[in-house]
Structures are given as C-alpha cells and as structure tokens.
Amino acid sequence: MVSLPRTDATTRNIRSFTTFVFSGRRSSGGCSEKESEKRESSTAETATGRPMVQGGDKVAAAAGGMEAIMSEAEASNQAIEPYITKDIDTNDYVEATSERETINSIGDEDDFNDVNDVNDERILGKVFDTPDDAYTFYNDYSFLHGFGIRRDDTIKNPKTNEPFRKIYVCNKEGFKWMDKNASSENEKKRRRDVRTRCQAKLRITRQEDGKWLVDSFNDTHNHNLTMTPTKVMKHRSHSNFHRSIEGKSLMVQFGQAGLKPSQIKKAVNTMKTANVADVTSKQCADVLSEHRKQLRGKEFYGLIKHFQDKTLVDSDQYFVVDLSDDGYPRNIFWADGRSRDANTKFRDVVVFDVTYMTNKFKMPFAPFTGVNHHGQSILFGGALLENEKEETFEWLFEHFLKCMFGKYPQAIITDQDKAMGNAIKKVFPKTQHRFCSWHIMKHETEHLRSYVSRYSDFQETHKQWVNSDTIEQFEATWEVMHTKYELESNCWISDMYNQRIHWAKPFLNDTFFAGMTTTGRSESINSFFDGFVNSRTMLNEFVVQYDKAVESRRAAEEDEDFKTMNSRPVLSSVHPIEAKAGQCYTRKMFDTFKKEWTEAITNLTHETIGKTTKESTYRVGQLDVDKKYWRIVTFRSLDHVSVTCSCAKYETNGILCKHSLYVMKKKHVKELPSHYILPRWTLNARYKLGSASIGLEEMNNENGVSPYTLWCVRSNFTKLIEQARDSPLEIQKVNTLLISLLDDQTNRKKSMSLENASQGSCMGVSQIDMMSQLSVRDPVGPTTTKGRPKLASRIKSSLEAPKKRTCSYCQGLGHYATSCSKRKADESLQET
C-alpha cells in the first residue's frame, strides 16, 4: 500500500493533536469564545508589536500589510542582527520559549488527552528545523480541524536576500484579483470564487540558530469548516499525493509501462491507503507532462543511451544512427540479438510499412515484420526516418542487409510507394517485391468508378482478369479489356498492368509469402502501439514501448511453444498422413493443415485428365461448384512423391492444399513426405536459449568467413560461458582451452602476411561508440511526410475502418433511426 510520508519530527509535533475531532469552532482551555478571541488578539499584539487584523475590509488588511513591511524595513537599518526575535517583546518571548520547552519535553506518554488543552499559546513559540516542517505541521493541523492551507508570502532580508519569515494561510484567505480595465468583450469565463478573506494564518520567523519560530498564529475562520474527513481530503493542500515524490515516481513508472492517465488513476487509487485522497486523470496527465518537460532537448541523447545500455546485456544488438553535420539525427535503425536470430529462420518473407507516426517530431516508424512458426507476427527491427525519399530508404535497407549478415529476404511486401520500390530494386535485387493487395483494392474503388458506371459488364471482366490463374489467361483478358473498354495508356489501370509482376497472382505463384498478401502484419504491430504512443510521445519513450511490443510478441510465441509441446493433436481420421502432420507441425499450423485435410477427405471429387506411367493429371473440386473453378493437380511418384496444384497454395503458403492431399490419399501415399513439411512451421524453428542449435554456414568460401558465420561462433561462445558460469572448475577448463586456442591463432598469424589479416564483422555494435566526443541534438522540427493526415496516427486497415452509419427506418446513410428526420416527421404527422 502507498501512503503519505511522515517524518519523526512531524509525528512529534502533531502527537498532541491525534485525539482531535472535527468541529465547527475550536475551544481554548475551557474559556469562553470572547475571552479566547481577546487572549488571541492580545497575544498576537504582544508578539508582533501591532494589533492582529481580525477581519474588516480589504483596505484595512492592505494597510496592516503595508505597516508590517514598513516596520521590517525600519528594523533592517538597525546595527544589530536584523530580523531575529530580539525585536519581539521580551516577556512574551520568554513565555513562548518556556512553553516551547514544555511542549518539546513531552515524551511518548503525553498528557494532551483533551482537545481543550490545546490553545494558541501551545502553538505560539513552537520551533521547527525547516519551513517545510512547519508547513507539514500546519497542514496536518488544518486536516484535523476541517480546512486547507496554502503558502502565502515569503519575506526576505534586503541585505542578504535570504528568507527570514514565511506565512501560511487558510486557503480561503484574501480575494480574487480582477482587472477593472478589462473590457466586457475580452472578459474570460471566471471560475467560482472560493476565497472569503479568511484571516486564519500561521507565521514563522528565522532565529539566530537557523531554526524557525512560530511568532504569530490566528485560528479564527469566517467560513464553515469541513465536517467530513473524506471531504477534507479534497482541499488542495491535503490532496497532495500526486505532488509527493512517491506519487510522482509511481505515476511516471506506470506511464513508462504504457498506461494512459485514466488507467494510471485507477491503478494508483487501488494501491493507496484510505486516508489519502484519490488522484484524478488530469493530475496523472500533469505529472507525466512535467516529467517530459524535464527531458526536453535530451530525447535523442536518451534514445542513444537506451541502446548503449542494452548493448551491455545484449552484445548482438545492432544500432546505427545517421547524423547530420550539425549533430541532428536523420535516421535511426536498431535490432536486438534475438531479432537477428529470428531473421535467420524466418527471413523468407518481410513486411515493410511506414504509415505510422509515433512522436512529436512526426518521424515515421518503419518496422520490419515477419511471421514465426506459429503464424504470429514478429519484429526483425525498427527504424525512425527523417523522410520518405529514395535515398532514405536506400540507407535503411543497406543497414538492414548488413545487420542480417547480408542475407536477402526472399520476398518483401510493401505499399505502392515509388521511392520505396526503387530502393528495393537497388538494395534487394534478388527479392520478389509484392504490393499490398489491400491498398490496391482501396485504390480500385477510387479509380474504376467511372468505368463501372459506363459499362455494365466491366466489373465482372475486371474480376476475371485479377483472378486469372495463368499468365496466358491474364494477358488474354487484358487485351480484351484494353480494346473493349478503350483504356487509356496513362490511366490508373494501365499503370497497374505495367506493374503486374508486383501484384498479379500468376506472376507470384512460385514465391513463398507465408500466406500474406497485405501489410496487415505491420498494421497489427502498429495497432499495438496505439494505446501507448501519440503525437506527443518522446523519442526515448518510444524505443521503450518498442521493446515492450517485442517482449509481448515473444511472450505470445513462448506461450504457443509451451502449448504445442504439452499437448497432443486431435486427429479427424486414422490416416498416417494426418498423424505425421500432427507430430511435426506446431499447434496453429496443424489446425491449418487439418482444415485442408478434412476438406480433402469429405467434400472433394475428381476427374482424370491424363494418366501415364510417370505422372497422372486430375481435375479436383467440389460437386456443387462449377467445374471451371476446379483445380488441376499433377501427381508423380518415380523417385519420390511429387504433387503440384494450380492453386499454388503450397508454393505460397507452405502447407499442402486440399486438392493435393485428396490426390495423395487416392494414390495411397502412406505418410506425408518430409520435403513437404517446411522446417519454419515446426517446433525446430523455435528460439532455444542456451542451446547449441546455431550451426555454421559458409565456413569456407572464396570470400572468406561470412559475417553470419562469425555471429554464429560468437553466439556459441557466449552460450558456452553462460552454461559454465555456475562451476569454477568448468570456467577454468574453458579458460584453459581458450588460452590454448589463442596461442595457436597467434602462431598462425605470425606466419601470415598483414594482407591476409582477418576481416572485421558487422556484428551488433553501436555505430555511435564515442558518445562523449559527439554533439547530438534533438531533431530540428516535425518531419514532412507524404500526405499523411495530421490527426491520424496511421492508416487504418479494412478491419479497423469505422462502419458507415445506416438508418434502420429510412435506410439512409450517415445517421441512425434515433436522429432520423423522416422518422420524426412521420411521428409528428401521426400525433396530429
């Protein structure tokens, strides 16, 4: 539980008040109200040398304040030490000192068991070590008596400019100042007045020994006191948990964890004790804003520091920053060691997207997203870019390639950005570039509307063209469309035809995409950040949230690994093909396979097209489906079983389709061939901590040792150290072996020329290793992006797009039945 801090000094000072109760007026030693007021007035007059202002209009209060200032100024001209209590009446000073000693001498067994024992004289003369102790004491006193306080004034010595007197007042003291010269046109909406010119206050003065003495105290209020403890907490001086060190620290930690102010409010209010006032969402937001202001101008430095700290625990991390000559960051790319390890197993397809703005500098976030062995999204790396120009993408792709040991992805899915496409051609010439099908469909509705309205059969012909199974069919349908509908050479659809190798199915049937056709994987990663970042998020905060996204994905992956290893698949048949698939595939992938297998054994039939000793060709499909939609399956079984289908599901998804499985069952294939089980869909692709599963590739090639091989050796060495660290004997063996190997390498180097020295690697070393020698600055201003909406954080996918409102009464768009004007008009007619 979280509670307000309380010092021992404060506890001693308020011990005598622990038996107080909330009352409308405090009694003073059993005397009458008039006698109490008279004694308070005389005591204040004796202590200060002037009568205490007990009420009256603001002119009298102002005159008293001017008199106090003038008397202090006169005292400053005296030859003795100014502003100490020697100028106070001697008898009263002695009396206050004697009473202070009496109060401070009280031990744990104090005799203040009655509220009437506490009066003004018990407070006058109290001594505190610091002004904060006095404020805490008076604040606790006000809490017990049903009002709040605030700091009113601090009087300084004109010679030393050091404070010598402080005044704490009731929070209803004074009145709100109003500008009499303000015109009615410019008058702002004013909040309700809460001040009533209350005169209750406590004044402390610094002594020669540096302590602070209460030399004036007035406890007369001209307003009703708060009677309920839960309501007293709502006074600002008591509702101070969000201003305490503990409260601020707790809120900042929750904010760094990604919680919104409304969520932080709920968490803090659940943890605190009952005697602490609830915090509000605005208070939480103000604390987070104040914390951000402290880091203003240091965001980029904090970002670099974050990655350098991570390098201490993750030696395989890769981090690079593109700096301008003035030290401003232009582009940032990073990937940790596990992401690099995942890329070695799942680099066959990468999704790249830059439609997400993350921070106040509007630097687009560009994640490299892939698919793991459970079909889940994983992050290979992230980048913050200065702009979306071709040279920026080239810089990013080059460092991504360098980070991933020079291994090209087999396929990459992006939107139709030309600058991005040109950069991919230059840096990834061997990679199949595919356009996001969702973006294409979105543009179709915009650019084909005129043709659909002009030609009644255009939409059906266009659909046949897009869904063509072969290149010949695709080209033939295009010729028909181009002639029949008079398509211009510069129209959108003609431009799409020129780029057909990037989106048309017949040109992509031989490329593995892990079942993806859109950048939806990247969109799902982006949606994870929606609750944690916004247009005001700082750079150093965003990279922390990125790490949380990565950890969340990895936790989900480990959860699926556990479920797969600790469960057995439920088979729909006793066929060995399904049994083999259940043994090899992960849980999610087997569900995908099982769906195809169930269709194959229950709903399909076939027609024989051709049959020879080497191969057989069938047309496979459902009886209730037109045969023009049936698929062509070719089966061969000479050296090994080989089956291909015109739907190309295995080539693009890595899972055999129902048509192929149907033919394999008809051909009495006894088990699923191993070459049709991709390792990326099995548990063998999982991340193994402390395992020596990372092997060596390209150890001996004409170009020397590859960076990937060096990384594998380094990873195995690190794992060896981690496994032996619990035994001093084993560590000694490892050290002896290493010394022997180092001696061998030293002798080998001596016999070689300097020209054959080993080449360096591009392992995960920060490109900014000399932080203290560099001058790094935050970006100059917001980044200019390509037409991204100012208010939208990212482009919403089709699943996230808001639905259009439809009226159930008139079937019109843009409203509901509750606000339908036609419905209201009809109802009014019926009433008349």
Order of alpha helices (4+ residues) and beta strands (2+ residues): alpha-alpha-alpha-alpha-alpha-beta-alpha-beta-beta-beta-beta-alpha-alpha-alpha-alpha-alpha-beta-beta-alpha-beta-beta-beta-beta-alpha-beta-alpha-beta-alpha-alpha-alpha-alpha-alpha-alpha-alpha-alpha-alpha-beta-beta-beta-beta-alpha-alpha-alpha-alpha-alpha
